[in-house]
């Protein structure tokens, strides 16, 4: 484990950009390069050995610089923020410390993701979660139910109170009676100057006053104001039930490519992670990626300013998709995917995830490829090339001659 400097609070935002070292005097720039290169080659951050802090003479000997040169340039290096002293007085590199803290944060978040994935898989195996659900969809639903992030300038406690009030208001409105008037109904005409009274409908009774229909508007409820069928006219079963929309499995490659193209044609100023949920929703409902991108591009051409989120394109995407469904020819029968191809695609997805974890550990692609070759041999994979064509070719059974 790397030895870290003793610092009560470290400000990552206060670390200057490394390219600013070009503006240092030549002598100070060379000494700082010697300092950082020596620390990096020895996998060190702070010049300390156990409880002993290296003196300036010992530092000069360690980085192979003259003591007078180090004494002359070190104040300039510290003033520019390319070296600093910890609470004990030991010299350290802020850039190497910032890199180590970011690496530890990535490892922590990766461990949290793995832990959440294991909990999700265990709950899915126990039947507590639907088999076709994903960890992203379950997490998004949980975050949405909690109200999302606090608003700007709002404390967590204020956000909790506001969400409770909004939930109570939503429950009150769902139980609010709805007053409606039926056009063309019989009205009283005792005084022609008076406005006609609306007809009250409750079940099958009719009266001369306004009618009240209590509606409990739930999340999944569907209200159809249709006349009640008579014994001579039986209800059509097709009108009572709607065919559920079949969710489409979206591969990570298609999702990432579509998001990149949408960001490019829409001109979003926010990060691409903010656009993933909306794009994934359309793709999972069956909207083709090319149609989605073209709809965003066409609507963006009609806008005067750059949008901030995907909500500006919802209506345009829906209209383009509905029009394409109207003009679309009859779909060709889908081929039946053989078992070997299903297995090849599943193994490829799992192997790509394992390789990405290896690569994130030290961000060395060559080393990750060598480690994956050993791991693929251990797992018994017929190929170590993480491409779909290679996996299909390796998993495709060889036809034997009779």
N, C-alpha and C positions, 0 to 999 in steps of 0.2 A: 504494500500500500504506500502511495506517495506521501511523503511528509509535507504537511501544509504549514504555512506561517501562522503565528498566533495573532489573530486579528479579531477584535470584537465585532466590527461591522465592515464589510467590504462592498464598495459600490461598483457594480459591474459597468454602470453607465459612465463612471468617471475614468475608465481605462481608455487612453487615446487610441486612435486608429494606428495600426502598425506602420502604414505607409508614411505617416508623419515623421518617421525616423530619417527620411531623406532630407528633412530640413535641419537636422542637427549639424553642428560643426563636424568636419570630417574626422577629427581625432576622437570626439565623443561618440560619433556613430560607430567607429571601429571598435572602441572599447565595449559599447553596448552589444554589438554583434558577438564579440568574444564571450561576454557574460551570458547571453541568452543561449548561444550555441553550446557552451560548456554545460549549462544546466540541462538543456534538452538532451544532450548526448548521455548524460548520467541519470536521466529520468528524475531530475530534482527540480524543485521550485524555490526553495529557500536555502540559503547558505548557512546551514546549521548541522552539527553532528551531535546527536543526542541532546544534551543540555548545553552544549558549547556553541556560542555564536562566533562565526569566523570574523576576525578583525580585518581591517582594510589591507594590511600586509599579507595576511593569509588568503584573502580573496584575490589579491593581485597574483600571488603565486599559483593559485588554483586555476585562474583563467589565463595564465601565461602572459601577464602584462607587467610593466614596470610600476613599482609603488608610486613614484612621483607622477606618472601619467594617470594612474587611477585616481590619485588624490586631486589632480587638476580637473579631471573630466567627470568624476562621479557626482558632484553637486549639480552640474548641468543636466546630467541624465536623470537625476531624481527630480529636478525642477520640471522637466518635460514630461514626467510621469512614466518613463520607461524603466524605472527601478524605484523601489520604496523600502522602507523599514517597517517591520511588524512591531507589535507592542513590546516585544523583548529587545528590539534593536537589531534584529537579524535582517540582512539584506535579502530581498526576494524580487522576482519578476512578476509584475501585475498581469502581463499578458499570459504567461504560463499558468498563473493561478486562475485567471478567468477561463482559460481553455479547460483546466481540470474541473472547475465547478460546472461548466456546461456539460462535460462528459459525465459527471456524476448525476446531473439532473436528467440527462437522457437515459442513463441506466435506471434511475428511479422510476421514471415514467414508463420505460419498457417493462420493468418488473410489475408495476401497477396494471399495465395492460394485460400482461400474461396472467396475473392473478384474477383479474376480472373475467378473462376468457375462460379460465378453469372453472370459476364459479358459474359462468353462463352455461358451459357444456355440462356441468353436473346437474344444474337445474333443468336443462333440456332433456338430459337422459332420464331424470326422475319424472318427466311429464309435466313439470310446472310451467314450462314455456313451450309454445307451439314449435313443431319440428322445422317449419319453414322460416322461423324468425331468425334474425341476425343480431349480433351483439350491438351493432350500431343502431338498429331500429329500436331495440329495447332501451338502450341508453338515451336515445333522443326522446323517447316517450316519457321516460322518468324525468329528464331535464325539463321537458315541456310542462309536465304536471306540477313541477315546483315553481313555475313562473319564469324560468330562465334567469339571466343575470340581473343584478340590481341596476336600476336606471342611473344615469349620470348624476352624481352628487347625492346619491341615496345610500344610506348605510344598510347593512344586512338586516338589522332589526326593523328599520322603516320599510324595507322591501317585504319582509315577512308580514307585517301588519297590512300593507297595501294588498298583498295577494289574498290574505284572508278576507278583506273587505270586498275585493273583486269576486271571490268565489261565492260569498254570501249574496251579493247582488245578482250574480248569474243564477243562483238557485231560486231567488225571489222572482226573477223574470220568467224562469221556466214554468212557474206556477201561476203566472198572471193570466186572468181570463182575457180572451180575445173577443172584442166586440166588432161585429161585421154586419153590414146591411146587404140584403139580397135585392138586386135590381129586378124590376118588373113584377114585384110582389104586389098584392092587393093593399091599397092604402085607404085611409079614411078621408072623406072629402066633405065633412060637415062644414068646415070653413076653408074656402079656396085660398085664403091668404096665408094659412098655416102650412108649414112644411110637412110633407107626407111622413108618416111614421113608418119605421122599418118593421119588418116582420121578424118575430122571434121564432127560431127553430131550435127545438130541443128534442132529439130523438125523432119522432114522427109527428109531434104536436106543433100546431101553428097558433100564435097569438098575435095581438096587435101591438106589442111593445118590442124594444130592442132585444136581441137574443144574445146569450152569453155561452160560449163554447170553451170550457176549461181545457187548456192544452198543456201537457207535460212534455216540453220539448227537450228530449235527451240528446245525447251525442249521436246515437245510431238510430234514432226514431225517424220515421218517414210518414208524413201526413198527406193523405190523398183524399181530397174532397170529391167523392164520387157518389152517385145515387145508389141507394141500397137496392140490391137485386131482388126481384120478385120470384115466387116459385115457378112462374112460367119462363123466366129468363135466368137460368142459373149463372152464377159467377164464373168467369173464365179463370181457370187456375193460373194461366200465364200472367194475368193482371195482378195476382196476389203476391207472387214472388218474383224477385229480380235475380238474374244470373250474376253471381259474384265475379268481380274482375280478377282474372288469374294473374298473379304476380309473376314477373319475368325476372329470372336470375341475371344480374348484371355483373360481369367480370370486372375485377379491379383495373385491368388494362383499359377496357372500353370506357369505364367511368372516368379514369384519370385523363385519357385522351380527349374525351368530350368536354370535360371541365376546362382543360387548357384551351381548346378551340373557342368555347363560349366566352371565356375571359378575354381572349384575343379580339373577337368580333364585337363584344359588348363594351369593351373599354373600361372594365371595372377597376376601381382604385383600391379596393379592399383585397385582402389575401384570398387565395384560391380556396382555402379551407371553408370560407363562408359560403361558397357556392355549391359545395358538394351535396348538401341535403336536397336542395331544390332540383338539381340535375338528376340525382339518383331517383327522386320520386317520379319524374317523367319517364326515365328509362325503365324503371321497374314496372310501370303501367303499360309498357309496350311501345312508347314513342320512339321511332327510329332516331339514332344519333344525328344523321345527316339532316333530317327534317328539323330537329330541334335547333341545330346550329344555323340553318338557313332562316328559320323563323326569327331567331334572335338577331341575325344580321340584317334582315329586311326591316324589322321594327326599329333597330338602332339607327338606320338611315333616316327615319322620320323624326327622330328625337333631336331636340336642340342642345341638350346638355347630357353629360355622361351620367348613367344611372349608378345607384349605390348598391343595389341588390337585385336578385332574380325576380322579385315581385313585379317589376316594371314590364316583364315579358310574359307573364302568365296568360293573359288574354290572347296575345298574338300566337303563342305556342298552341294553345287549345284550338284556336280558329284554324290554324294551318293543319293541325293533326286531323280535326274533323273533316276538313275539305279533302285531305289525302285519303281518308277512309271512304269518302263518297266516291272518289275517282279511282280507288284502288281496284285492280282486277281480282278475280277469285283466287284465293291463296292456294298455292300448290300443296299437295299433301306432304307433310313433313316425314323425313326418313326416320326410321327407327335406329336409334344410336345403339350400337352393339355394346356388350358388357366390357370388352377390352378397352374401347375408347372412353367409356365412362371412368374406368379405373385409371387410364392414362391421364385424363384431365384432372381427376381428383389428386393423384400423386404429384402432378406438376404444380398445382396450386399449393399443396403442402410443402413441396420442396422449395418453391420460390419464397415462401414465407420464412422457412428455415435459413435459406441463403441470405435474405435481407437482415435477419437477426445477426448472422455471422459478420456481415459487412458493417453493421452499425457498431460493432464492438470496438474496432480500431480504424474504420474507414479506409482500409487497405484492400483494394479490389483484387490484386494479384494473390495476396495471402488468403483472402476469402475464397477465391476459386480453388486454390490448392487444398484448403480445408474441406471444401465441399466435395472435391473429387474423392477424398478419403471417406467422407460421410456417405456419399452415394454408393461406394463399394461396400461399406458396412451395412447399409440398408438393402443392398441387393438390387439397386436400380440398374436397368440395362443401359442407361446412358447418363452422363453427367452434364450434358448440354441442356440448359434450362430453357428450351424453346418447344413450342407446341409441335412443330413438324418433327423434331427429333424424337419426342416422346411418342407421337403417333406411329412413326416408323419403327421404333423399338418395341412397342406394345402390340403392333399388328401381327396376328398369328400367321405363320408361314404355312401356306397350303401344301399338304403332303400329297405326293402322287399315289394313286391307287395301286 
